[in-house]
Amino acid sequence: MAIPLSSMIKMPEGKTLEFKRDLSSPKNVLKTIIAFANTAGGRIFIGVEDETRNILGITNPFDEEERLCSLIADNIAPKLIPNVELASFGDKTLLAVEVYPSGRRPHFMKNEGPDDGVYVRLGSTNRKADNELIEELQRSAFGVSFDEMPMPDLSLDNLDIGFAKKDFEGVRKLNEEELLTLKFLVPVQGKLVPTTGAMLLYGKNRNFYFPDAWVQCGRFIGKDKADIFDHTDIHEPLSKSVEDVMLFLKKHAFKGADFSNVKRKDVWSIPLTILREAVINAIVHADYSQKGAPIRVSFFDDRIEIENPGILLPGMTVEDVKQGVSRIRNRVIARVFSELDLIEQWGSGFRRILKEADKLGLPEPEIIEIGMRIRVTVYLAENIEVKSSGKVTEQVTEQVTEQVTEQVTPQVKRLILCLKKKPLSVKGAMEVLGLNHRPTFIYDYLKPATDDGFVEMTQPDSPKSPTQKYRLTKKGKALLLKTDGDEQ
């Protein structure tokens, strides 16, 4: 449904909307047109005071319309033909320019050239694109993702196939055919070479080829970055990084809990499901072609920020993301995460984040483009203060870590009670627990329970068997007896 002009005039400038007083500075108008064409499209209204929104109109509208069309034709390459028309607003005439996302991107200012004259839209500003972003604009125009690109100087020997097989145990047998299907390998000049995605996921020297493909985590005292309490740098393979990040967050968020009521869920002071989704989204959608830009997770007293390098893909806006519109930046990585049950339906991640926040009564998480990065901010229900005024010591770190690792979470407790009478399949256990999100069950319930030795498979030699079920171990039964005793 088209938005009336009277309504658009009242809207703030942003990624797809800008107002100009006149054409006295045509270069700025041309930059905006280029930026719109290279990103998500947009509209420019000339004849409107951008700050006060006073409707000034334009004099000699037909002459100005012709002049603008000539400026676009003479100064922008490749050739761009936006929709330029006159619009009436009361007794005033405005010049309206509608720019669509272009399939011929990147467009640039002719006098600045293709290396220095490419602009993109970030919020309400135009930013000059660097070489990495220009290359991404070119790839996206041809429908090619960065992680599908071949690395012709490498070979299969550069991949840690053993680790990959462990990840895919019971899912796929990683023979040559499957490696081609997953686009871990692609043919180049008669030989098979790894893709960037395969190297990012399972490269033996991944950190050498992609030194910025890691996650930086920090716990800060207060609500800014003035004083850091604890930090860690995660250089593990991407599929393992998710849980390492979650462990770091849990280390600084666990409150303790009353385990007498096994149905209690709100034992963590941070929303784990929301944060896992945000971390996975950051890893899957990061622009790994950028230099000097790791993924960052910043834990403050009142919020947690997850940032990944890379702006939204061309054609995408923040509102699109909130509505569940999905465009995959890294197709190889996304497919692996999907097959490993780290993500379910593509495009549902941020919608699930919003839904979960609403269910928990939390403020709506924010997603913004800042610099050349995307930041998701998850607000906490209450402040979590660090009980220290200085740097963290090794002793404090050990105490906090022990609190997390030795404590039995209520999710594990609920699963143990769920398996009290008989072994259950994943689907069966989820039904009893009232869960419908498989990754939440796997990573909040099942994996911690199996890792700590409370639960085991009924068919350990066939982990992905369709008839696989889970049962209590001796350790799990002992904890069950203790739980029953506590409740009596």
MARDRENZA-821624 format. One record per residue (C-alpha): residue in one letter; y, z, x. Coordinates in steps of 0.1 Angstrom, whole numbers, plus 5000, padded with zeros to 4 digits. Example, Ala and Ser with C-alpha at 12.3 -4.5 7.8 and 13.67 -1.06 7.14 Angstrom:
// residues 2
PT	A	4955	5078	5123
PT	S	4989	5071	5137
***
This chain:
// residues 488
PT	M	5000	5000	5000
PT	A	5034	4989	5014
PT	I	5058	5018	5021
PT	P	5092	5012	5004
PT	L	5121	5006	5027
PT	S	5140	5036	5012
PT	S	5110	5058	5023
PT	M	5107	5044	5058
PT	I	5144	5050	5065
PT	K	5137	5087	5061
PT	M	5107	5087	5084
PT	P	5110	5099	5120
PT	E	5107	5073	5148
PT	G	5073	5072	5162
PT	K	5045	5050	5176
PT	T	5050	5023	5150
PT	L	5086	5028	5138
PT	E	5120	5024	5155
PT	F	5156	5021	5143
PT	K	5184	5003	5162
PT	R	5221	5003	5155
PT	D	5226	4967	5165
PT	L	5217	4940	5190
PT	S	5243	4950	5216
PT	S	5214	4960	5240
PT	P	5188	4934	5233
PT	K	5166	4944	5263
PT	N	5157	4977	5246
PT	V	5147	4959	5214
PT	L	5126	4934	5234
PT	K	5108	4963	5252
PT	T	5100	4979	5219
PT	I	5086	4946	5205
PT	I	5064	4942	5236
PT	A	5053	4978	5234
PT	F	5044	4974	5197
PT	A	5024	4942	5204
PT	N	5005	4959	5233
PT	T	4996	4990	5214
PT	A	4994	4995	5176
PT	G	5021	4972	5162
PT	G	5051	4985	5144
PT	R	5084	4979	5126
PT	I	5120	4978	5139
PT	F	5150	4980	5116
PT	I	5183	4969	5131
PT	G	5214	4980	5114
PT	V	5204	5017	5111
PT	E	5219	5045	5132
PT	D	5188	5060	5148
PT	E	5200	5096	5148
PT	T	5219	5100	5116
PT	R	5201	5072	5097
PT	N	5234	5059	5084
PT	I	5229	5025	5070
PT	L	5254	5003	5089
PT	G	5240	4969	5082
PT	I	5246	4939	5104
PT	T	5274	4913	5104
PT	N	5265	4876	5104
PT	P	5229	4884	5095
PT	F	5217	4848	5097
PT	D	5232	4843	5131
PT	E	5217	4876	5143
PT	E	5183	4866	5130
PT	E	5184	4833	5149
PT	R	5197	4850	5180
PT	L	5168	4876	5180
PT	C	5142	4849	5175
PT	S	5156	4830	5205
PT	L	5157	4862	5226
PT	I	5120	4868	5218
PT	A	5110	4832	5226
PT	D	5130	4832	5259
PT	N	5121	4866	5273
PT	I	5086	4876	5262
PT	A	5053	4862	5276
PT	P	5027	4853	5265
PT	K	5044	4837	5235
PT	L	5048	4863	5207
PT	I	5058	4855	5171
PT	P	5066	4886	5151
PT	N	5078	4885	5115
PT	V	5116	4886	5116
PT	E	5134	4887	5082
PT	L	5165	4900	5065
PT	A	5161	4931	5042
PT	S	5186	4943	5017
PT	F	5194	4980	5013
PT	G	5221	4986	4987
PT	D	5250	4964	4997
PT	K	5239	4963	5033
PT	T	5217	4938	5051
PT	L	5193	4949	5078
PT	L	5173	4929	5103
PT	A	5136	4938	5100
PT	V	5111	4930	5127
PT	E	5074	4935	5120
PT	V	5051	4933	5151
PT	Y	5013	4931	5149
PT	P	4989	4943	5175
PT	S	4983	4912	5197
PT	G	4951	4896	5208
PT	R	4970	4880	5237
PT	R	4980	4913	5253
PT	P	4993	4923	5277
PT	H	5028	4909	5268
PT	F	5056	4914	5293
PT	M	5092	4907	5300
PT	K	5095	4874	5318
PT	N	5122	4884	5342
PT	E	5102	4915	5353
PT	G	5068	4897	5356
PT	P	5033	4905	5345
PT	D	5030	4934	5370
PT	D	5062	4953	5363
PT	G	5072	4941	5328
PT	V	5044	4954	5306
PT	Y	5053	4982	5282
PT	V	5033	5003	5258
PT	R	5043	5027	5230
PT	L	5038	5064	5234
PT	G	5052	5085	5206
PT	S	5088	5073	5200
PT	T	5093	5060	5235
PT	N	5084	5028	5255
PT	R	5066	5034	5288
PT	K	5060	5009	5316
PT	A	5023	5003	5321
PT	D	5007	5008	5355
PT	N	4980	4985	5370
PT	E	4951	5005	5355
PT	L	4966	5004	5320
PT	I	4974	4967	5323
PT	E	4938	4960	5332
PT	E	4926	4980	5302
PT	L	4949	4960	5280
PT	Q	4933	4929	5293
PT	R	4898	4942	5289
PT	S	4904	4953	5253
PT	A	4918	4919	5245
PT	F	4885	4904	5255
PT	G	4864	4931	5239
PT	V	4850	4945	5271
PT	S	4849	4982	5279
PT	F	4855	4996	5314
PT	D	4820	5012	5316
PT	E	4803	4979	5308
PT	M	4818	4963	5340
PT	P	4793	4956	5368
PT	M	4795	4971	5402
PT	P	4781	4941	5422
PT	D	4780	4958	5456
PT	L	4755	4984	5443
PT	S	4718	4983	5432
PT	L	4693	5003	5412
PT	D	4688	5026	5442
PT	N	4723	5039	5436
PT	L	4712	5054	5403
PT	D	4695	5088	5400
PT	I	4668	5074	5377
PT	G	4649	5107	5379
PT	F	4677	5126	5363
PT	A	4682	5099	5337
PT	K	4645	5100	5328
PT	K	4647	5138	5324
PT	D	4677	5133	5300
PT	F	4658	5107	5280
PT	E	4624	5124	5280
PT	G	4609	5117	5246
PT	V	4637	5094	5236
PT	R	4631	5063	5257
PT	K	4610	5053	5287
PT	L	4635	5040	5311
PT	N	4618	5009	5324
PT	E	4638	4979	5335
PT	E	4640	4965	5299
PT	E	4654	4998	5286
PT	L	4679	5000	5315
PT	L	4692	4965	5305
PT	T	4693	4975	5268
PT	L	4714	5006	5276
PT	K	4736	4985	5299
PT	F	4728	5006	5329
PT	L	4720	4974	5346
PT	V	4734	4939	5342
PT	P	4725	4906	5359
PT	V	4751	4894	5384
PT	Q	4744	4863	5406
PT	G	4706	4866	5402
PT	K	4703	4903	5408
PT	L	4705	4934	5387
PT	V	4734	4958	5395
PT	P	4746	4991	5379
PT	T	4775	4992	5354
PT	T	4803	5016	5359
PT	G	4790	5035	5329
PT	A	4756	5040	5346
PT	M	4773	5052	5378
PT	L	4795	5075	5358
PT	L	4765	5090	5340
PT	Y	4738	5089	5367
PT	G	4752	5077	5399
PT	K	4738	5093	5431
PT	N	4773	5092	5447
PT	R	4792	5094	5414
PT	N	4820	5115	5429
PT	F	4825	5090	5457
PT	Y	4830	5060	5435
PT	F	4848	5080	5407
PT	P	4865	5110	5424
PT	D	4884	5118	5392
PT	A	4855	5118	5368
PT	W	4852	5156	5365
PT	V	4864	5184	5343
PT	Q	4890	5210	5354
PT	C	4889	5243	5334
PT	G	4915	5271	5335
PT	R	4920	5304	5318
PT	F	4957	5313	5318
PT	I	4974	5346	5311
PT	G	4998	5343	5282
PT	K	5009	5311	5265
PT	D	5019	5289	5295
PT	K	5005	5279	5329
PT	A	5026	5304	5349
PT	D	4997	5327	5357
PT	I	4961	5316	5360
PT	F	4933	5341	5356
PT	D	4902	5321	5363
PT	H	4893	5284	5369
PT	T	4864	5262	5377
PT	D	4859	5226	5386
PT	I	4829	5209	5370
PT	H	4815	5179	5389
PT	E	4781	5178	5371
PT	P	4768	5146	5354
PT	L	4787	5139	5322
PT	S	4759	5148	5299
PT	K	4756	5183	5315
PT	S	4794	5189	5317
PT	V	4796	5196	5280
PT	E	4776	5228	5282
PT	D	4792	5238	5315
PT	V	4826	5236	5298
PT	M	4813	5256	5268
PT	L	4800	5283	5291
PT	F	4833	5287	5308
PT	L	4851	5290	5274
PT	K	4825	5315	5262
PT	K	4829	5336	5294
PT	H	4865	5343	5284
PT	A	4861	5345	5247
PT	F	4832	5367	5238
PT	K	4841	5398	5218
PT	G	4807	5414	5212
PT	A	4792	5416	5177
PT	D	4775	5439	5152
PT	F	4740	5424	5151
PT	S	4729	5445	5121
PT	N	4739	5417	5098
PT	V	4722	5386	5111
PT	K	4742	5363	5088
PT	R	4774	5371	5106
PT	K	4789	5340	5122
PT	D	4823	5349	5134
PT	V	4813	5368	5165
PT	W	4831	5344	5189
PT	S	4869	5346	5191
PT	I	4870	5308	5196
PT	P	4857	5281	5172
PT	L	4827	5268	5192
PT	T	4818	5238	5170
PT	I	4854	5225	5170
PT	L	4857	5229	5208
PT	R	4824	5212	5215
PT	E	4834	5182	5194
PT	A	4868	5181	5212
PT	V	4852	5183	5246
PT	I	4826	5156	5238
PT	N	4854	5133	5225
PT	A	4873	5138	5256
PT	I	4844	5129	5279
PT	V	4833	5099	5258
PT	H	4868	5085	5253
PT	A	4884	5092	5287
PT	D	4898	5063	5307
PT	Y	4879	5067	5339
PT	S	4898	5038	5355
PT	Q	4928	5060	5359
PT	K	4934	5076	5393
PT	G	4942	5113	5399
PT	A	4935	5123	5363
PT	P	4905	5145	5355
PT	I	4897	5158	5321
PT	R	4915	5192	5317
PT	V	4905	5222	5295
PT	S	4933	5249	5294
PT	F	4926	5282	5277
PT	F	4957	5301	5266
PT	D	4960	5333	5246
PT	D	4968	5315	5214
PT	R	4952	5280	5218
PT	I	4929	5258	5238
PT	E	4940	5224	5250
PT	I	4916	5196	5259
PT	E	4932	5166	5277
PT	N	4916	5133	5288
PT	P	4932	5104	5307
PT	G	4939	5074	5286
PT	I	4961	5066	5256
PT	L	4947	5055	5223
PT	L	4932	5020	5224
PT	P	4953	4991	5212
PT	G	4956	4990	5174
PT	M	4949	5028	5171
PT	T	4973	5055	5159
PT	V	4969	5093	5156
PT	E	4967	5089	5119
PT	D	4938	5064	5123
PT	V	4919	5090	5144
PT	K	4925	5117	5117
PT	Q	4912	5093	5090
PT	G	4880	5087	5110
PT	V	4888	5052	5123
PT	S	4869	5047	5155
PT	R	4871	5024	5185
PT	I	4849	5033	5214
PT	R	4865	5031	5249
PT	N	4833	5036	5268
PT	R	4804	5020	5249
PT	V	4777	5028	5275
PT	I	4786	5065	5277
PT	A	4790	5067	5239
PT	R	4756	5052	5233
PT	V	4739	5077	5257
PT	F	4757	5106	5241
PT	S	4745	5094	5207
PT	E	4709	5089	5217
PT	L	4709	5124	5233
PT	D	4721	5139	5201
PT	L	4754	5150	5216
PT	I	4773	5130	5190
PT	E	4761	5118	5156
PT	Q	4782	5092	5137
PT	W	4808	5075	5158
PT	G	4843	5081	5145
PT	S	4833	5113	5126
PT	G	4842	5137	5155
PT	F	4879	5144	5147
PT	R	4873	5144	5110
PT	R	4847	5171	5115
PT	I	4871	5190	5137
PT	L	4897	5190	5109
PT	K	4871	5200	5082
PT	E	4857	5229	5103
PT	A	4892	5242	5111
PT	D	4900	5242	5074
PT	K	4868	5260	5066
PT	L	4876	5287	5092
PT	G	4911	5290	5079
PT	L	4926	5279	5113
PT	P	4958	5259	5117
PT	E	4951	5222	5118
PT	P	4942	5210	5154
PT	E	4967	5186	5168
PT	I	4962	5153	5186
PT	I	4990	5137	5205
PT	E	4996	5112	5233
PT	I	5014	5128	5262
PT	G	5022	5109	5293
PT	M	4992	5086	5298
PT	R	4968	5112	5283
PT	I	4955	5123	5250
PT	R	4957	5160	5242
PT	V	4938	5179	5214
PT	T	4951	5214	5208
PT	V	4929	5239	5190
PT	Y	4947	5269	5177
PT	L	4930	5303	5176
PT	A	4929	5327	5147
PT	E	4944	5355	5168
PT	N	4956	5359	5204
PT	I	4930	5366	5230
PT	E	4948	5385	5257
PT	V	4935	5388	5293
PT	K	4933	5424	5303
PT	S	4948	5419	5337
PT	S	4982	5412	5353
PT	G	4969	5396	5384
PT	K	4944	5372	5399
PT	V	4908	5375	5388
PT	T	4884	5393	5412
PT	E	4848	5384	5419
PT	Q	4837	5417	5403
PT	V	4855	5410	5370
PT	T	4841	5375	5369
PT	E	4805	5388	5374
PT	Q	4810	5414	5347
PT	V	4822	5388	5322
PT	T	4795	5364	5331
PT	E	4768	5391	5326
PT	Q	4783	5399	5292
PT	V	4778	5363	5281
PT	T	4744	5357	5296
PT	E	4727	5390	5288
PT	Q	4739	5393	5252
PT	V	4718	5377	5225
PT	T	4741	5356	5203
PT	P	4739	5360	5165
PT	Q	4729	5323	5163
PT	V	4698	5330	5184
PT	K	4692	5361	5164
PT	R	4692	5341	5131
PT	L	4669	5315	5145
PT	I	4644	5342	5156
PT	L	4644	5356	5121
PT	C	4641	5321	5107
PT	L	4608	5316	5127
PT	K	4595	5351	5117
PT	K	4568	5338	5093
PT	K	4558	5304	5108
PT	P	4568	5277	5132
PT	L	4594	5252	5119
PT	S	4606	5217	5128
PT	V	4642	5211	5136
PT	K	4648	5198	5101
PT	G	4630	5227	5086
PT	A	4649	5253	5106
PT	M	4682	5237	5098
PT	E	4674	5238	5061
PT	V	4665	5275	5062
PT	L	4697	5282	5082
PT	G	4718	5262	5058
PT	L	4730	5238	5086
PT	N	4736	5201	5083
PT	H	4751	5192	5117
PT	R	4722	5186	5142
PT	P	4742	5191	5174
PT	T	4755	5225	5162
PT	F	4719	5236	5156
PT	I	4706	5222	5189
PT	Y	4734	5236	5212
PT	D	4743	5268	5194
PT	Y	4708	5279	5182
PT	L	4678	5261	5196
PT	K	4689	5254	5232
PT	P	4700	5290	5239
PT	A	4669	5304	5223
PT	T	4646	5282	5244
PT	D	4665	5286	5276
PT	D	4663	5324	5273
PT	G	4626	5322	5265
PT	F	4627	5335	5229
PT	V	4614	5302	5214
PT	E	4591	5275	5226
PT	M	4577	5241	5215
PT	T	4543	5239	5197
PT	Q	4538	5206	5216
PT	P	4554	5211	5250
PT	D	4537	5180	5264
PT	S	4553	5158	5237
PT	P	4588	5171	5234
PT	K	4600	5143	5210
PT	S	4569	5142	5189
PT	P	4577	5136	5152
PT	T	4555	5166	5144
PT	Q	4571	5189	5169
PT	K	4578	5224	5158
PT	Y	4592	5256	5173
PT	R	4576	5291	5174
PT	L	4584	5325	5188
PT	T	4573	5335	5223
PT	K	4562	5370	5232
PT	K	4597	5377	5242
PT	G	4610	5364	5209
PT	K	4585	5385	5190
PT	A	4595	5416	5209
PT	L	4632	5410	5200
PT	L	4621	5404	5164
PT	L	4604	5438	5163
PT	K	4636	5454	5178
PT	T	4657	5437	5152
PT	D	4635	5449	5124
PT	G	4636	5484	5138
PT	D	4674	5483	5140
PT	E	4677	5472	5104
PT	Q	4654	5500	5091
***
